[in-house]
Amino acid sequence: METFGRGRGLAALLLGIPSGGGVDRRASFAESNSVWAFHVQDDWKIARKLTLNLGLRYELESPLSDRWDRSVRGIDPTAQLSVTTAAQAAYARNPTPEVPVSAFKALGGLNFAGV
């Protein structure tokens, strides 16, 4: 469920001039990844009052995966959305003074991993 102020809230958000709002995230996720780590350490007594402590750690982390391929991989700023035409028509009926109708573009979308 998305809520963005009154009337022009979503358009203002997309144009970078929002006045407030919020997003409820209700989807369930099953994200997982693995981490492998190795650590060695040793102490050397160099003098009566000096001990050298050295250690080495190596970590390898696998990429994040989601059972239902809902993880966002990136953003495609040129993607045509199913609502692009309707959004541009709605904006043309009630434009903001900051952005002319000819400059309003409803483009862009998320890329999902595994899709």
N, C-alpha and C positions, 0 to 999 in steps of 0.2 A: 504494500500500500504506500503510495506516495502522496505527500501533502506539501504544497508550495503556496503559501499565502493566498491572496485573492486574485482572481482573474488572470493577470499577466505573469503570475509567479514563475511558472515553468519557462516561459519565454525569457523572462529576466534572468533566470538561472543559466540558461543556455547562452545568453549574450554576455554573461559575466558581470551582471549588475543586479544580483539578487538582494532582496530585502529581508529574507528569512525563510525558514522552512525546515523540513526534515524528511528522513526516509526510514521506514520500518523494514528490516530485513527478516523475512519470515521463512525463507527457504532453508532446508536442511542440507548440510554439507557432510561429506565423508572424505575429508582430506587426510593424506598421510604422507610421510617421507621417512627415510632411514638416515641415521648418522652413525658412522664408524669412526672410532678414535683409538689412537695408540699413544701411550705415554711411557717414557723411560726417564729415570732420574738416578743420580748418584751424588754422593758427598765425598770430597777429598780433603783431608786434613793437611794443609800446606804448612802451617806453623802452629804453635801452641795456642795462639789467639786468633788464628785465621783458618776458616773452613770454606772451601769452594763448593757451592751447591749448583749443579747444572742439571737441566732437564730439557727434554725435547718432546713436543706433542704434535701429532699429525691427525687432522680430522678430514673426513670425506663425507659430504652430505649429498644425498640423492635429491633429485628434483621433487617438488610437490606434485602429488597426483590426487585425483578425485574420482571416486567410484562412478559418478554420474557425469563426468566431464563438465562440471560447472565452474571450474577454476578459470579465472580470467587470465588470458595470455597476453593481451595487449589491446590497443584501441586502433581501429581503422577510421581515420577522420574523413574518408571519402565514401564510406558505405551508405548506400541508399536504404532507407528504412521503409517498412510498410506504412508508416505514418507520415512520411515526408510530404506527400502531396496535401494531405489533410492539414498538417501543421502549417504549411506555407499559406494555404487558403485561409485558415483561421487567423493567422497573423496579419494577412492582407486586410481582413475585415476590421482589425483593431490594433494597428501598429503603435509602437512606442516612438516618441519623437527622436530618440537617440539613434535608431537604426531605420533607414528607409526600407520600404517593402522590397525593393530590388536587391538589397544587400542581405536580406534575411535568408539563411540557408539552414535547413534542418537535415544535416548530414552527420554521419559518424555513428559508430557502434562498437560493441565489444567483440573481441575474438576469444573463443573458448578453446582451451587445450583439448586435443583429441577430436576436435570437430573439423 
